[in-house]
Amino acid sequence: MNAAMRPVRSALKRPDLHIAMYKRITGAIAGSVLLLILAGCASRPEPADPNYASLLYKGQGVFLQVKPSENLVLANKMLSAVGMDPESLSTVLERTNQAYCSFEFHGLELQYSIIGQGRYPETIAALSLRNNEEWEKRTSESSKGDTLRWWENRIGGEKISFIQDNAVCITNGDMEQQLERIFYGPVTPLPDKVLQILEAGVLGIYSNEPNFDDQIGKAGAMSMLFSHIDEIIMGFSPREGHDNIFSIDAEYLCSNRTVAKSMFLMMKLGLINGIRTLDSGYEYAELMSDDPVSLKEDRVIVKGYPISLEDIDWFFQQALPYVRIQAE
């Protein structure tokens, strides 16, 4: 998503323009607008599963679930971490209750697919897109004979499709393929334990058998350990009594106990020492009395680790080094 998304932002942000337009148009123009509205609201198939997470999750890459309605700043930071323009995201996120995101690395290229649930005036956005030559309306016939519809940016390659009255899909990958999956499957449910963590907080991250060799190569001292991680689950919840501090629960399933021991020592050193250097409001001794990093067989467990919104980028350098939050 880049500056080419601004017509979408403008259309979503200014419903008054839509009302004013209807006050000005007459006769034939009104008829044309009505046709556009009917075209924009054409019937479409129902998603294959009401849980959008299972329609994006493919058993690889990074899956992220975030609730902008509960913490807009955190949502903006996390999505900008994968290279999206915060300015382009702001208006869409303001209208989003929950976003489901799938990210995969192909070499050095990041491919993303996002489904947002919220308040999106499709007709207004479609009218704006029609008037912008950078955007082209695309259609194709699905494997079931339905018509799939989306908009594609000629310059940046981003695609957007309104898949339900309250849901929009955005991707820089193959939208036709993505819509096929959304409407007809396959459905790949996330493990129950993962769903509980994702739903419990304002942000959840899950990666099964991550393979980010190109990213790991530039990720820092502990990066090579991540090539031996089979699964990562991470949840962020607001810390009671602190407006800007989150409590992080995470679990790393390692390929064997030897890797787990190394991961445990490096994670413990990085995270515990971080408390002494970051302005987190917690004393080192206080945190050590309830050690947040533990080792259990081939798993490294982080429980209740406190981190401020300002220090989340630092945390990912230690705990998920192929994610970077861009400086504002």
Phi, psi and omega in degrees: 000130182219202183298339179294345179279355186299324176301325177293316179300315182299316182293320181290330187274339188238069176299338180295331178295323179295317180294316180297322180298318180294333179287334185269329188284155179223166171030253186297322180296318179299321178296321180294318179297322179298320178296320178298318180297315180296322179293320181291334183255023182301151182297150179216160180292161177277146176303150183292340180210138180291341177269105185296337179303318183287348179268345178255325184294129182240008180082012179207173181070206180240129175252134184228136177233124186224150183243088180301330181294340181260331177204092185294321183295317179297316179299317180297317179297317184292318181286328175289342179297336181256022170097007179275146182286116181305323180296320180292331184278333196304310185292320179297315181296326178298335181261006187253127175278315182213140180235136177248127189227136176237129182234135176225141175263130174241095191067234177264001181268137178257126176252130182233151170223132184229134170244122178251136174252126181177221183242103183232108179286093186301315184298317180295314179297320181296319179298320179292318181295324179298331184267007180243118186292346178285344183250139181234133177279132182237147175220156173205162177267129182285173178295342180258004179090001176280160176266123177264136184231138174201170176247140181232135178277125184292335185266303184273340179086001178291148178232148179223137179219135176272106188266342176208170179299332183240021184217140179229145177247135178231133179209156170253009178258212182275103182292322179302314178296321180294318179292324175303315181292318181297317186271334187232000180088186011286153177265127180238090183297142172283153177304147182304318181298322180293316179301320180298318180291318181296320184281336189288326186246195179269346179211135176224142180230136178221133177222121180252124182049057181297141178222092185234054186304316182293325179284320183297327182300340181239024191256000175112186191299319185266010189298322184297333177299330184288347174284352179246019177263129179269332184201141176229129174234133184214131179230141180244128177231146177300136180274127185302130178086359180229119184290331190239018180238135180250153174255125185252128170247130182215155177218131180244117175267116185263162184291336176198173186291327179299315176297320181298320179296315179296318180297318180299313183295317181289321179294317180297315180298314182293312185286317181292317178295331179299328180297328182282336184257336180269151179275071186265347182085007180242137176278148180303312182297321180298317181291320182295337178292340176224070189309121184278350183244124182222163180241130178222104184056243181259023181238138171254127187241129174249125185232117173068032180285126183273135177213139178275162179300322181292335185258009183296324178300317177300317181301317181291332175298329180272321194251343180203072196290351177269008173251133177229132176265123182290144178293141180280000000 
